[in-house]
Amino acid sequence: MAMSFEFLTKELGIPVEKLSVTCFAGDKDCQRDEVTASCWKKAGIPEDRIYYFGKDDNWWIAGEEGPCGPDTEMFYDTGKPKCSENCNPSCGCGKYVEIWNNVFMEFFKTKDGKYTKLKQHNVDTGLGLERMAMLLQGKETPFDTELFKPVMDKLQELAGKNDSIESRRIVSEHLRASMMIIQDGGLPSNVDRGYILRRLIRRMVRHLRKLTNQSK
């Protein structure tokens, strides 16, 4: 957490007062994560910006079975008004944007739903590149950033009176995702990962035709 906090505040220059975090609230399988909360307090996050949630929000697993554990998530306060008195990072109103998480891989979940302790623990971390770019560039959505804007603008030009922001976003995102998959050696197919790529391309083409008013 200390390294995450340092990167966000010192390397990226995000003000501490803009950050809120969440920790695992605990249940019958794993205790409340007071250790992580204590680390956040020590780093500089005040107690009133540390929230606790259950497995739906602060627990990660790779599929139905496999390594898993509690996680802590970092949120950026956009400055938008609170949706209610109980507004918090889990309500989904848009005031808080998740930008990063650290997953503490301590357990293995079996097919029958039981949890066993892993012999070796590790931290799995994930940072949202597009969301971070959106916040640092002061944009409303990732599609307004320099990552997507050139493509979005070109699609708008091609669409003319048929313009649909939803279709433009789908084409832009699916095009980028498909290019990255193909660059890593993936190819369209009828099975497994190749089928996912095939579906991305198919949906992208469908919305591109909609924008350009082409039936084929």
Z-matrix of the N, CA and C atoms (Angstrom, degrees):
N
C 1 1.454
C 2 1.524 1 111.51
N 3 1.327 2 115.73 1 -36.04
C 4 1.460 3 120.02 2 -179.69
C 5 1.524 4 110.68 3 -61.61
N 6 1.339 5 116.33 4 -41.83
C 7 1.465 6 119.90 5 179.20
C 8 1.528 7 110.97 6 -68.46
N 9 1.326 8 116.44 7 -38.74
C 10 1.466 9 120.33 8 177.92
C 11 1.518 10 110.24 9 -62.51
N 12 1.320 11 115.69 10 -46.57
C 13 1.462 12 121.31 11 -179.30
C 14 1.530 13 110.76 12 -62.26
N 15 1.325 14 116.15 13 -43.16
C 16 1.466 15 120.26 14 -179.92
C 17 1.527 16 111.07 15 -63.49
N 18 1.333 17 116.88 16 -42.12
C 19 1.461 18 119.85 17 -179.64
C 20 1.527 19 111.17 18 -64.29
N 21 1.325 20 116.44 19 -44.15
C 22 1.463 21 120.43 20 -178.09
C 23 1.519 22 112.10 21 -66.44
N 24 1.314 23 116.81 22 -43.91
C 25 1.467 24 120.25 23 -173.11
C 26 1.525 25 114.02 24 -88.34
N 27 1.330 26 117.20 25 -37.35
C 28 1.466 27 119.62 26 -175.97
C 29 1.528 28 112.68 27 -94.93
N 30 1.327 29 116.66 28 -45.96
C 31 1.464 30 119.46 29 -177.80
C 32 1.530 31 112.07 30 -77.04
N 33 1.334 32 116.27 31 -41.70
C 34 1.467 33 120.02 32 -178.76
C 35 1.522 34 112.92 33 -96.16
N 36 1.314 35 116.93 34 -14.67
C 37 1.463 36 120.40 35 176.01
C 38 1.517 37 115.13 36 74.82
N 39 1.325 38 118.09 37 24.49
C 40 1.467 39 120.74 38 178.06
C 41 1.523 40 109.29 39 -77.26
N 42 1.326 41 118.89 40 126.47
C 43 1.468 42 121.30 41 -179.87
C 44 1.530 43 111.38 42 -61.36
N 45 1.313 44 116.50 43 139.54
C 46 1.464 45 121.27 44 -179.43
C 47 1.520 46 111.10 45 -57.37
N 48 1.337 47 116.49 46 -37.83
C 49 1.467 48 120.15 47 -177.22
C 50 1.527 49 112.94 48 -67.06
N 51 1.333 50 117.14 49 -10.95
C 52 1.463 51 120.73 50 177.71
C 53 1.533 52 112.46 51 -89.98
N 54 1.321 53 117.04 52 -6.03
C 55 1.457 54 120.90 53 -174.16
C 56 1.526 55 112.97 54 -102.67
N 57 1.325 56 115.56 55 136.69
C 58 1.461 57 123.43 56 170.33
C 59 1.523 58 106.61 57 -130.97
N 60 1.323 59 117.21 58 154.59
C 61 1.459 60 120.24 59 -178.45
C 62 1.528 61 110.41 60 -134.24
N 63 1.324 62 115.58 61 159.26
C 64 1.463 63 120.93 62 175.97
C 65 1.523 64 109.46 63 -126.07
N 66 1.333 65 115.63 64 150.34
C 67 1.460 66 122.70 65 179.10
C 68 1.526 67 109.31 66 -133.67
N 69 1.321 68 115.98 67 165.53
C 70 1.462 69 120.79 68 -179.04
C 71 1.525 70 110.59 69 -74.29
N 72 1.331 71 116.04 70 132.08
C 73 1.465 72 121.33 71 -175.72
C 74 1.524 73 113.43 72 -79.64
N 75 1.331 74 117.26 73 -17.31
C 76 1.451 75 120.53 74 179.86
C 77 1.520 76 113.18 75 93.55
N 78 1.332 77 115.75 76 150.99
C 79 1.469 78 122.33 77 175.27
C 80 1.520 79 108.40 78 -159.71
N 81 1.326 80 117.04 79 -162.25
C 82 1.462 81 120.92 80 -176.63
C 83 1.526 82 112.71 81 -67.04
N 84 1.337 83 117.51 82 -20.22
C 85 1.463 84 121.17 83 -177.19
C 86 1.522 85 113.62 84 -93.08
N 87 1.317 86 116.39 85 -26.96
C 88 1.467 87 120.52 86 -174.92
C 89 1.523 88 109.70 87 -153.93
N 90 1.307 89 116.49 88 137.97
C 91 1.456 90 120.54 89 -176.58
C 92 1.532 91 112.55 90 -72.58
N 93 1.311 92 115.37 91 162.75
C 94 1.460 93 123.08 92 177.18
C 95 1.528 94 109.38 93 -57.70
N 96 1.319 95 116.63 94 135.69
C 97 1.469 96 121.12 95 -173.42
C 98 1.529 97 111.97 96 -86.31
N 99 1.315 98 115.22 97 72.97
C 100 1.459 99 120.43 98 178.52
C 101 1.526 100 111.59 99 -74.90
N 102 1.337 101 116.39 100 -25.64
C 103 1.467 102 120.28 101 -179.72
C 104 1.525 103 110.73 102 -63.05
N 105 1.336 104 115.70 103 -47.09
C 106 1.464 105 119.93 104 178.94
C 107 1.520 106 111.25 105 -64.66
N 108 1.326 107 116.38 106 -42.56
C 109 1.465 108 120.29 107 178.84
C 110 1.522 109 110.87 108 -59.97
N 111 1.329 110 116.04 109 -39.97
C 112 1.464 111 120.54 110 178.71
C 113 1.524 112 111.22 111 -63.88
N 114 1.333 113 116.19 112 -38.70
C 115 1.474 114 120.39 113 178.05
C 116 1.523 115 110.71 114 -64.31
N 117 1.339 116 116.99 115 -39.60
C 118 1.464 117 120.34 116 179.10
C 119 1.527 118 110.93 117 -65.68
N 120 1.325 119 116.15 118 -40.39
C 121 1.469 120 119.78 119 178.04
C 122 1.522 121 110.32 120 -62.45
N 123 1.317 122 115.59 121 -42.84
C 124 1.460 123 120.53 122 179.58
C 125 1.524 124 111.33 123 -63.94
N 126 1.336 125 116.24 124 -34.80
C 127 1.469 126 120.59 125 180.00
C 128 1.519 127 112.00 126 -70.92
N 129 1.346 128 116.53 127 -30.58
C 130 1.461 129 118.92 128 179.26
C 131 1.511 130 116.00 129 135.29
N 132 1.345 131 117.78 130 4.16
C 133 1.466 132 120.88 131 177.64
C 134 1.532 133 108.62 132 -86.89
N 135 1.328 134 119.00 133 120.57
C 136 1.472 135 120.82 134 -179.88
C 137 1.527 136 111.94 135 -67.36
N 138 1.313 137 115.67 136 156.31
C 139 1.463 138 121.32 137 -175.31
C 140 1.522 139 113.15 138 -59.97
N 141 1.340 140 117.44 139 -32.55
C 142 1.468 141 119.24 140 -177.75
C 143 1.528 142 112.87 141 -75.60
N 144 1.329 143 117.51 142 -2.53
C 145 1.467 144 120.57 143 174.67
C 146 1.529 145 111.25 144 -115.83
N 147 1.325 146 115.63 145 19.53
C 148 1.463 147 122.00 146 174.28
C 149 1.524 148 107.58 147 -113.59
N 150 1.324 149 116.53 148 117.62
C 151 1.465 150 122.21 149 -175.32
C 152 1.531 151 110.13 150 -113.80
N 153 1.326 152 115.43 151 152.55
C 154 1.462 153 121.34 152 179.18
C 155 1.529 154 109.84 153 -119.13
N 156 1.334 155 115.82 154 130.09
C 157 1.461 156 120.93 155 178.40
C 158 1.528 157 110.42 156 -136.08
N 159 1.327 158 115.54 157 164.87
C 160 1.457 159 121.42 158 -177.10
C 161 1.513 160 114.23 159 -84.85
N 162 1.332 161 115.41 160 -161.27
C 163 1.467 162 121.28 161 -174.37
C 164 1.527 163 113.35 162 -63.16
N 165 1.316 164 117.99 163 -29.86
C 166 1.467 165 119.82 164 -178.93
C 167 1.524 166 111.65 165 -62.52
N 168 1.318 167 116.92 166 -29.31
C 169 1.464 168 120.87 167 -176.06
C 170 1.524 169 113.76 168 -111.75
N 171 1.316 170 117.46 169 -35.81
C 172 1.465 171 119.80 170 -172.35
C 173 1.526 172 113.47 171 -126.14
N 174 1.317 173 114.40 172 48.18
C 175 1.469 174 120.96 173 174.17
C 176 1.514 175 107.36 174 -148.64
N 177 1.327 176 116.88 175 135.99
C 178 1.468 177 119.92 176 -175.91
C 179 1.523 178 109.86 177 -128.21
N 180 1.326 179 114.98 178 139.00
C 181 1.459 180 121.49 179 175.37
C 182 1.520 181 108.90 180 -145.24
N 183 1.329 182 115.58 181 145.19
C 184 1.467 183 120.66 182 179.53
C 185 1.519 184 109.56 183 -90.50
N 186 1.321 185 117.73 184 82.00
C 187 1.452 186 121.66 185 179.33
C 188 1.518 187 112.73 186 95.97
N 189 1.330 188 115.90 187 -164.99
C 190 1.467 189 121.17 188 -178.04
C 191 1.520 190 111.87 189 -72.85
N 192 1.323 191 116.58 190 -29.17
C 193 1.459 192 120.96 191 176.96
C 194 1.519 193 109.02 192 -139.43
N 195 1.342 194 115.72 193 158.96
C 196 1.450 195 119.47 194 179.01
C 197 1.515 196 112.31 195 131.52
N 198 1.336 197 116.83 196 -174.23
C 199 1.466 198 121.33 197 179.76
C 200 1.523 199 110.82 198 -59.98
N 201 1.311 200 116.41 199 143.63
C 202 1.459 201 120.21 200 -178.31
C 203 1.522 202 109.97 201 -161.29
N 204 1.320 203 115.16 202 176.58
C 205 1.454 204 118.90 203 177.04
C 206 1.512 205 112.34 204 166.96
N 207 1.329 206 116.43 205 174.54
C 208 1.461 207 120.97 206 178.40
C 209 1.516 208 110.46 207 -69.47
N 210 1.302 209 116.29 208 154.25
C 211 1.458 210 118.55 209 176.29
C 212 1.521 211 110.54 210 -133.06
N 213 1.313 212 114.26 211 163.03
C 214 1.454 213 121.40 212 173.19
C 215 1.516 214 107.26 213 -120.77
N 216 1.322 215 116.35 214 135.16
C 217 1.461 216 120.78 215 -174.76
C 218 1.519 217 110.63 216 -119.87
N 219 1.330 218 115.15 217 143.45
C 220 1.463 219 121.99 218 -178.96
C 221 1.520 220 110.02 219 -107.11
N 222 1.310 221 116.40 220 133.09
C 223 1.463 222 122.66 221 -176.95
C 224 1.525 223 111.11 222 -124.52
N 225 1.327 224 114.37 223 145.83
C 226 1.467 225 121.88 224 176.45
C 227 1.519 226 108.38 225 -104.39
N 228 1.317 227 116.10 226 129.10
C 229 1.465 228 121.69 227 177.82
C 230 1.527 229 108.67 228 -84.04
N 231 1.319 230 116.97 229 113.87
C 232 1.466 231 121.47 230 -176.47
C 233 1.523 232 113.43 231 -73.19
N 234 1.326 233 116.25 232 -14.01
C 235 1.460 234 119.53 233 -177.69
C 236 1.511 235 113.67 234 91.48
N 237 1.334 236 116.86 235 -1.71
C 238 1.463 237 120.30 236 177.68
C 239 1.529 238 109.76 237 -67.13
N 240 1.340 239 117.83 238 153.64
C 241 1.472 240 120.63 239 178.90
C 242 1.527 241 111.18 240 -60.40
N 243 1.322 242 116.57 241 150.88
C 244 1.455 243 121.28 242 176.73
C 245 1.525 244 109.91 243 -66.69
N 246 1.322 245 116.31 244 142.34
C 247 1.462 246 120.05 245 179.87
C 248 1.525 247 111.41 246 -76.48
N 249 1.334 248 116.56 247 -21.82
C 250 1.463 249 121.91 248 179.01
C 251 1.523 250 108.56 249 -167.26
N 252 1.318 251 115.95 250 178.53
C 253 1.460 252 119.91 251 177.46
C 254 1.525 253 111.24 252 -64.18
N 255 1.318 254 116.17 253 -26.57
C 256 1.461 255 121.06 254 -178.21
C 257 1.527 256 113.09 255 -97.92
N 258 1.310 257 117.48 256 16.39
C 259 1.466 258 121.94 257 -179.93
C 260 1.531 259 110.11 258 -56.21
N 261 1.334 260 115.77 259 131.44
C 262 1.462 261 120.58 260 -179.87
C 263 1.527 262 109.08 261 -155.52
N 264 1.324 263 118.67 262 173.97
C 265 1.463 264 120.57 263 -176.56
C 266 1.524 265 116.06 264 -58.72
N 267 1.331 266 118.53 265 -16.75
C 268 1.467 267 119.90 266 -177.40
C 269 1.520 268 113.92 267 -95.08
N 270 1.339 269 118.47 268 -5.30
C 271 1.469 270 119.27 269 -171.60
C 272 1.532 271 113.50 270 -79.41
N 273 1.328 272 117.59 271 -18.50
C 274 1.459 273 120.27 272 175.07
C 275 1.510 274 115.69 273 75.66
N 276 1.330 275 118.22 274 18.74
C 277 1.469 276 120.43 275 -177.89
C 278 1.522 277 112.90 276 -79.93
N 279 1.334 278 117.34 277 -14.00
C 280 1.457 279 120.23 278 179.61
C 281 1.511 280 114.58 279 104.09
N 282 1.314 281 117.03 280 -7.57
C 283 1.467 282 119.32 281 178.34
C 284 1.528 283 110.59 282 -68.48
N 285 1.340 284 115.25 283 -39.17
C 286 1.464 285 120.32 284 -179.52
C 287 1.525 286 110.14 285 -108.96
N 288 1.329 287 116.02 286 134.24
C 289 1.465 288 121.42 287 178.95
C 290 1.520 289 108.70 288 -117.68
N 291 1.333 290 116.41 289 121.92
C 292 1.464 291 119.25 290 177.93
C 293 1.526 292 109.63 291 -71.02
N 294 1.328 293 116.22 292 131.81
C 295 1.459 294 119.92 293 -177.72
C 296 1.526 295 113.38 294 -120.31
N 297 1.340 296 116.94 295 -18.53
C 298 1.463 297 117.85 296 -174.21
C 299 1.515 298 109.41 297 -163.59
N 300 1.326 299 116.86 298 154.40
C 301 1.460 300 119.29 299 170.78
C 302 1.519 301 111.06 300 -147.38
N 303 1.310 302 115.35 301 155.31
C 304 1.458 303 123.39 302 173.25
C 305 1.523 304 107.19 303 -121.99
N 306 1.329 305 116.53 304 121.47
C 307 1.466 306 121.32 305 -179.90
C 308 1.524 307 108.84 306 -104.61
N 309 1.318 308 116.05 307 127.58
C 310 1.459 309 121.28 308 -178.85
C 311 1.530 310 108.96 309 -96.08
N 312 1.317 311 115.44 310 96.76
C 313 1.466 312 121.88 311 -176.99
C 314 1.525 313 110.01 312 -75.28
N 315 1.326 314 115.64 313 93.77
C 316 1.459 315 121.83 314 -177.74
C 317 1.524 316 113.05 315 -114.41
N 318 1.336 317 116.71 316 -18.27
C 319 1.458 318 120.53 317 -171.93
C 320 1.525 319 112.27 318 -125.67
N 321 1.324 320 114.48 319 164.65
C 322 1.461 321 121.93 320 170.64
C 323 1.520 322 106.77 321 -126.41
N 324 1.331 323 116.01 322 124.75
C 325 1.458 324 120.30 323 178.81
C 326 1.522 325 109.34 324 -96.14
N 327 1.331 326 116.58 325 127.18
C 328 1.457 327 121.63 326 179.84
C 329 1.526 328 110.65 327 -88.81
N 330 1.327 329 116.22 328 170.94
C 331 1.463 330 120.68 329 -177.98
C 332 1.524 331 112.62 330 -62.29
N 333 1.327 332 116.46 331 -28.23
C 334 1.462 333 119.37 332 -179.80
C 335 1.527 334 113.08 333 -87.23
N 336 1.352 335 116.43 334 9.54
C 337 1.459 336 120.58 335 174.02
C 338 1.511 337 115.87 336 87.18
N 339 1.324 338 117.45 337 8.92
C 340 1.461 339 120.32 338 179.99
C 341 1.529 340 110.90 339 -91.38
N 342 1.331 341 115.23 340 151.01
C 343 1.461 342 121.03 341 -179.94
C 344 1.524 343 110.05 342 -112.52
N 345 1.329 344 115.87 343 132.43
C 346 1.461 345 120.95 344 174.96
C 347 1.522 346 108.66 345 -124.79
N 348 1.321 347 116.49 346 151.36
C 349 1.458 348 121.28 347 -179.14
C 350 1.527 349 110.40 348 -73.50
N 351 1.318 350 116.72 349 135.88
C 352 1.455 351 121.59 350 175.29
C 353 1.528 352 109.84 351 -78.01
N 354 1.328 353 116.54 352 145.42
C 355 1.460 354 120.11 353 177.31
C 356 1.524 355 110.92 354 -68.74
N 357 1.320 356 114.84 355 -36.96
C 358 1.468 357 119.61 356 179.98
C 359 1.520 358 109.59 357 -117.25
N 360 1.317 359 116.44 358 124.52
C 361 1.460 360 121.52 359 178.93
C 362 1.523 361 109.98 360 -96.38
N 363 1.322 362 116.02 361 150.14
C 364 1.460 363 119.47 362 175.18
C 365 1.525 364 109.65 363 -151.46
N 366 1.310 365 115.88 364 167.65
C 367 1.464 366 121.72 365 178.64
C 368 1.519 367 108.69 366 -110.96
N 369 1.323 368 116.08 367 122.93
C 370 1.466 369 122.93 368 176.25
C 371 1.529 370 106.83 369 -102.05
N 372 1.308 371 116.57 370 127.43
C 373 1.463 372 118.24 371 -175.46
C 374 1.523 373 111.59 372 -126.63
N 375 1.320 374 116.20 373 147.95
C 376 1.459 375 120.59 374 179.69
C 377 1.516 376 111.36 375 -144.29
N 378 1.319 377 116.04 376 126.46
C 379 1.465 378 122.02 377 -179.52
C 380 1.521 379 109.28 378 -117.13
N 381 1.330 380 117.30 379 133.85
C 382 1.455 381 121.45 380 -179.77
C 383 1.523 382 112.06 381 -81.73
N 384 1.333 383 116.89 382 101.18
C 385 1.467 384 121.64 383 -176.80
C 386 1.520 385 111.93 384 -58.94
N 387 1.338 386 115.99 385 -49.18
C 388 1.464 387 119.43 386 -176.76
C 389 1.527 388 111.68 387 -65.63
N 390 1.334 389 116.30 388 -40.10
C 391 1.468 390 119.57 389 178.59
C 392 1.519 391 110.98 390 -65.81
N 393 1.337 392 115.82 391 -39.47
C 394 1.458 393 119.12 392 179.32
C 395 1.523 394 110.50 393 -64.85
N 396 1.329 395 116.62 394 -42.39
C 397 1.463 396 120.45 395 177.70
C 398 1.523 397 110.52 396 -61.33
N 399 1.321 398 116.54 397 -41.07
C 400 1.469 399 121.67 398 178.86
C 401 1.525 400 110.96 399 -58.48
N 402 1.326 401 116.85 400 -46.36
C 403 1.460 402 121.10 401 -177.60
C 404 1.525 403 111.74 402 -69.84
N 405 1.325 404 116.60 403 -44.41
C 406 1.461 405 120.22 404 -177.74
C 407 1.524 406 112.25 405 -68.58
N 408 1.339 407 116.58 406 -28.73
C 409 1.464 408 120.39 407 178.97
C 410 1.525 409 112.20 408 -91.97
N 411 1.327 410 116.94 409 -0.63
C 412 1.462 411 121.12 410 177.50
C 413 1.518 412 113.68 411 67.87
N 414 1.330 413 117.37 412 36.33
C 415 1.462 414 121.57 413 -178.24
C 416 1.531 415 111.15 414 -101.11
N 417 1.328 416 115.21 415 161.99
C 418 1.460 417 120.55 416 -178.93
C 419 1.528 418 112.41 417 -79.53
N 420 1.329 419 116.90 418 -36.20
C 421 1.463 420 121.40 419 -179.54
C 422 1.527 421 109.21 420 -139.60
N 423 1.339 422 118.17 421 161.99
C 424 1.462 423 120.49 422 176.26
C 425 1.527 424 112.85 423 -59.40
N 426 1.331 425 117.30 424 -26.23
C 427 1.464 426 120.83 425 -177.99
C 428 1.523 427 112.71 426 -74.87
N 429 1.344 428 116.53 427 -9.50
C 430 1.461 429 120.73 428 176.41
C 431 1.521 430 111.85 429 -91.85
N 432 1.330 431 117.63 430 -5.51
C 433 1.456 432 121.35 431 -177.83
C 434 1.521 433 110.83 432 -82.52
N 435 1.331 434 115.01 433 171.07
C 436 1.462 435 120.73 434 -179.49
C 437 1.532 436 112.19 435 -66.52
N 438 1.340 437 117.43 436 -14.38
C 439 1.462 438 120.73 437 177.47
C 440 1.528 439 111.76 438 -68.60
N 441 1.330 440 116.20 439 -36.64
C 442 1.462 441 120.99 440 -173.88
C 443 1.529 442 114.67 441 -117.10
N 444 1.322 443 117.92 442 -23.91
C 445 1.467 444 120.73 443 -170.17
C 446 1.532 445 114.03 444 -56.37
N 447 1.342 446 120.09 445 -43.61
C 448 1.470 447 118.43 446 179.31
C 449 1.529 448 112.81 447 -58.17
N 450 1.323 449 117.07 448 -41.04
C 451 1.467 450 120.76 449 179.07
C 452 1.519 451 110.39 450 -69.83
N 453 1.338 452 116.56 451 -42.42
C 454 1.464 453 120.90 452 179.17
C 455 1.526 454 110.91 453 -59.96
N 456 1.330 455 116.28 454 -42.50
C 457 1.469 456 120.51 455 -179.53
C 458 1.524 457 111.45 456 -66.25
N 459 1.332 458 116.74 457 -41.11
C 460 1.466 459 120.64 458 -179.94
C 461 1.524 460 110.48 459 -65.95
N 462 1.325 461 116.81 460 -40.38
C 463 1.462 462 120.25 461 178.51
C 464 1.524 463 111.37 462 -64.78
N 465 1.322 464 116.38 463 -37.46
C 466 1.467 465 120.31 464 177.89
C 467 1.525 466 110.30 465 -64.37
N 468 1.323 467 115.61 466 -39.11
C 469 1.466 468 120.51 467 178.17
C 470 1.526 469 110.78 468 -64.41
N 471 1.326 470 116.96 469 -42.70
C 472 1.461 471 121.29 470 -179.82
C 473 1.526 472 112.02 471 -69.53
N 474 1.331 473 116.23 472 -34.01
C 475 1.464 474 120.69 473 -175.55
C 476 1.516 475 113.23 474 -72.98
N 477 1.333 476 116.30 475 -38.65
C 478 1.461 477 118.72 476 -177.51
C 479 1.510 478 111.98 477 60.03
N 480 1.316 479 117.84 478 -126.12
C 481 1.463 480 122.24 479 -177.43
C 482 1.533 481 112.36 480 -73.16
N 483 1.339 482 117.14 481 -11.35
C 484 1.468 483 120.43 482 178.82
C 485 1.524 484 112.33 483 -90.47
N 486 1.319 485 116.68 484 12.20
C 487 1.463 486 120.90 485 -173.07
C 488 1.528 487 112.60 486 -58.62
N 489 1.312 488 115.20 487 137.90
C 490 1.467 489 123.58 488 174.27
C 491 1.518 490 107.09 489 -143.15
N 492 1.328 491 117.14 490 116.30
C 493 1.463 492 119.86 491 -177.57
C 494 1.521 493 111.16 492 -63.68
N 495 1.331 494 116.49 493 -32.70
C 496 1.468 495 119.71 494 178.28
C 497 1.523 496 110.64 495 -64.11
N 498 1.331 497 116.70 496 -45.14
C 499 1.465 498 120.41 497 179.68
C 500 1.522 499 111.13 498 -66.19
N 501 1.332 500 116.62 499 -39.19
C 502 1.466 501 119.40 500 178.72
C 503 1.528 502 111.14 501 -62.79
N 504 1.313 503 116.21 502 -39.83
C 505 1.468 504 120.08 503 179.25
C 506 1.521 505 111.17 504 -66.88
N 507 1.319 506 116.47 505 -40.97
C 508 1.465 507 120.60 506 179.12
C 509 1.521 508 110.66 507 -63.42
N 510 1.326 509 116.91 508 -46.06
C 511 1.467 510 120.54 509 179.76
C 512 1.526 511 110.37 510 -63.05
N 513 1.321 512 117.37 511 -45.39
C 514 1.467 513 121.49 512 -178.29
C 515 1.520 514 111.75 513 -61.70
N 516 1.325 515 116.08 514 -47.51
C 517 1.467 516 120.27 515 -177.04
C 518 1.522 517 111.62 516 -69.46
N 519 1.336 518 116.51 517 -45.49
C 520 1.464 519 120.06 518 -178.50
C 521 1.526 520 111.60 519 -67.33
N 522 1.326 521 117.29 520 -34.01
C 523 1.462 522 120.72 521 177.27
C 524 1.526 523 110.08 522 -63.35
N 525 1.319 524 116.09 523 -46.85
C 526 1.468 525 120.65 524 -179.99
C 527 1.525 526 111.01 525 -63.88
N 528 1.328 527 116.75 526 -45.51
C 529 1.463 528 120.50 527 -179.93
C 530 1.526 529 111.37 528 -62.38
N 531 1.327 530 116.50 529 -42.80
C 532 1.466 531 120.74 530 -179.27
C 533 1.522 532 111.34 531 -64.38
N 534 1.322 533 116.55 532 -41.23
C 535 1.463 534 120.44 533 179.25
C 536 1.524 535 111.27 534 -62.49
N 537 1.321 536 116.84 535 -40.33
C 538 1.464 537 120.40 536 -179.29
C 539 1.525 538 111.09 537 -69.10
N 540 1.327 539 116.65 538 -38.31
C 541 1.465 540 120.09 539 178.40
C 542 1.526 541 110.82 540 -65.46
N 543 1.335 542 116.35 541 -44.94
C 544 1.464 543 121.17 542 -179.83
C 545 1.525 544 110.64 543 -65.45
N 546 1.326 545 116.74 544 -38.82
C 547 1.465 546 120.74 545 178.49
C 548 1.527 547 111.37 546 -61.13
N 549 1.330 548 116.19 547 -32.41
C 550 1.466 549 120.63 548 179.37
C 551 1.525 550 112.76 549 -85.90
N 552 1.328 551 116.68 550 8.24
C 553 1.455 552 119.97 551 174.88
C 554 1.510 553 115.61 552 101.56
N 555 1.325 554 117.80 553 0.97
C 556 1.457 555 120.51 554 179.54
C 557 1.519 556 112.11 555 -78.21
N 558 1.320 557 116.05 556 146.22
C 559 1.465 558 121.76 557 178.44
C 560 1.533 559 109.37 558 -134.76
N 561 1.335 560 117.08 559 149.12
C 562 1.474 561 119.68 560 178.61
C 563 1.526 562 110.82 561 -61.57
N 564 1.330 563 116.22 562 139.83
C 565 1.461 564 120.65 563 177.11
C 566 1.526 565 109.21 564 -157.36
N 567 1.312 566 116.13 565 -174.51
C 568 1.467 567 120.90 566 -179.13
C 569 1.526 568 113.34 567 -96.61
N 570 1.333 569 117.19 568 0.29
C 571 1.467 570 119.68 569 -175.99
C 572 1.532 571 111.54 570 -136.60
N 573 1.316 572 114.60 571 154.62
C 574 1.461 573 124.05 572 170.64
C 575 1.530 574 112.72 573 51.50
N 576 1.343 575 115.69 574 -135.99
C 577 1.467 576 120.04 575 -175.15
C 578 1.523 577 112.74 576 -64.55
N 579 1.322 578 115.25 577 -32.19
C 580 1.455 579 119.01 578 178.50
C 581 1.516 580 112.40 579 -63.37
N 582 1.330 581 116.28 580 -30.88
C 583 1.464 582 120.35 581 178.98
C 584 1.522 583 110.62 582 -72.36
N 585 1.333 584 116.91 583 -34.10
C 586 1.469 585 120.31 584 175.75
C 587 1.522 586 109.95 585 -62.52
N 588 1.334 587 116.32 586 -45.19
C 589 1.464 588 120.50 587 177.93
C 590 1.523 589 110.48 588 -61.38
N 591 1.308 590 116.50 589 -42.89
C 592 1.468 591 120.76 590 179.50
C 593 1.527 592 110.91 591 -59.59
N 594 1.325 593 116.86 592 -41.99
C 595 1.467 594 121.00 593 179.77
C 596 1.523 595 111.22 594 -67.30
N 597 1.329 596 116.88 595 -37.71
C 598 1.468 597 120.21 596 177.28
C 599 1.526 598 110.71 597 -60.79
N 600 1.325 599 115.71 598 -47.80
C 601 1.464 600 120.43 599 -178.66
C 602 1.527 601 110.66 600 -64.55
N 603 1.324 602 116.34 601 -42.49
C 604 1.463 603 120.61 602 -179.43
C 605 1.530 604 110.81 603 -61.07
N 606 1.323 605 116.84 604 -45.53
C 607 1.472 606 120.42 605 -179.45
C 608 1.527 607 110.70 606 -67.89
N 609 1.320 608 116.41 607 -38.48
C 610 1.455 609 120.57 608 178.49
C 611 1.532 610 110.57 609 -61.30
N 612 1.321 611 116.46 610 -46.38
C 613 1.467 612 121.11 611 -179.66
C 614 1.527 613 110.82 612 -64.01
N 615 1.322 614 116.58 613 -39.23
C 616 1.467 615 119.98 614 179.73
C 617 1.530 616 111.14 615 -60.61
N 618 1.325 617 116.64 616 -43.44
C 619 1.468 618 119.65 617 -179.56
C 620 1.529 619 111.61 618 -76.21
N 621 1.327 620 117.21 619 -28.03
C 622 1.460 621 119.86 620 175.67
C 623 1.525 622 109.93 621 -67.14
N 624 1.310 623 116.95 622 -40.27
C 625 1.470 624 120.86 623 176.81
C 626 1.522 625 110.97 624 -65.32
N 627 1.313 626 116.10 625 -36.15
C 628 1.463 627 120.25 626 177.79
C 629 1.525 628 110.56 627 -63.66
N 630 1.318 629 116.14 628 -41.66
C 631 1.464 630 120.43 629 -179.87
C 632 1.526 631 112.07 630 -67.34
N 633 1.320 632 116.03 631 -38.31
C 634 1.468 633 120.24 632 -176.01
C 635 1.526 634 112.88 633 -96.76
N 636 1.343 635 115.92 634 6.59
C 637 1.468 636 122.09 635 176.51
C 638 1.522 637 111.62 636 58.40
N 639 1.338 638 115.82 637 44.81
C 640 1.458 639 120.89 638 177.69
C 641 1.521 640 108.57 639 -115.53
N 642 1.304 641 117.08 640 129.91
C 643 1.461 642 121.34 641 179.54
C 644 1.515 643 112.27 642 -83.56
N 645 1.334 644 117.25 643 -22.39
C 646 1.465 645 121.60 644 -179.44
C 647 1.519 646 109.80 645 -133.40
